């Protein structure tokens, strides 16, 4: 692969408050306590996930090619804005590697070592993917069809970033998959996919491809490295790249993320000492994939022996709960880390202990592991 050019990266005044986890490509997340200051995450507190240099040469004249079943069309970003109805979706965007640091403490993992803030809640605006697919004759689906996305973004691992989702998700009337050109009421910024990106509510962020170049309806998943050899939950016995070779083709690609919550205030950084017996206010987030709302968040101050039910803030604007839930409670500090455990509308509950996997994905343990 040719060496990637990072000499033309955009200025990032909005990201000065973020903690940089990797410089090239740029990957950063906010301090954990900033994450729950707003229900809709402002850009300065929203994590950035990149796989290569930002393609800052793109403009509104950029074209997206859509390949249907025997029919193809090209649309400029301007045409997508003017020829299709604009709609909005509020959704949580979460990297599959959110909280990878918790697994990395158990054993070495491969990937950017994210804390618990590689997640955020934003409002996206754009046209429905299902409307664009209908314009190329794709109006119904079979269970074995997929929609593959390719990006302009060059990557270290592949010629460009790519991913796919099942066609049934793309055409679902309540699936809310968008070709988005706005975030939080403003045009997308460079780091978040300008001028056009896919957003797939309820799925891991890896499926929400930025800098979109092509959309293809096909009878198999994307052939991209990021669909076939990454973002998969490998068995615990796989600990090296060589051992992973036997499993990439056997393990399914991750789609929906699992139920998750985390305590953001007080932060787990050891910098905010509290006297035992003090009544403190605890705050955090919770979310679950597939549009499943959060039913309950339990919070413990005594190492999981007893639990307090937190107060939830979870407004929704769609048929399914794509956004996150913020929670709060007051409790006495007893010298133990404050921990949270979420339950979603399907009865899924967070695991107690981390389940280690080589790629360090989908860590949702309520009990943290300290060095």
Secondary structure as UniProt FT lines:
FT   TURN            7..8
FT   HELIX           13..15
FT   TURN            16..17
FT   STRAND          19..22
FT   TURN            23..26
FT   STRAND          27..29
FT   HELIX           32..34
FT   TURN            35..36
FT   HELIX           43..45
FT   TURN            56..57
FT   TURN            60..61
FT   STRAND          63..67
FT   STRAND          72..76
FT   HELIX           77..83
FT   STRAND          86..94
FT   TURN            96..99
FT   HELIX           100..104
FT   TURN            105..106
FT   STRAND          119..128
FT   HELIX           129..134
FT   TURN            135..137
FT   TURN            143..144
FT   STRAND          146..151
FT   STRAND          162..166
FT   HELIX           167..171
FT   TURN            173..175
FT   STRAND          178..183
FT   TURN            184..185
FT   STRAND          186..187
FT   HELIX           190..192
FT   TURN            193..195
FT   STRAND          197..199
FT   TURN            201..202
FT   HELIX           205..207
FT   STRAND          212..218
FT   HELIX           225..228
FT   TURN            236..237
FT   HELIX           241..244
FT   TURN            245..250
FT   STRAND          260..265
FT   TURN            276..277
FT   STRAND          279..287
FT   TURN            290..291
FT   STRAND          294..300
FT   TURN            303..304
FT   STRAND          308..309
FT   STRAND          311..313
FT   STRAND          325..332
FT   STRAND          339..344
FT   TURN            345..346
FT   TURN            358..359
//
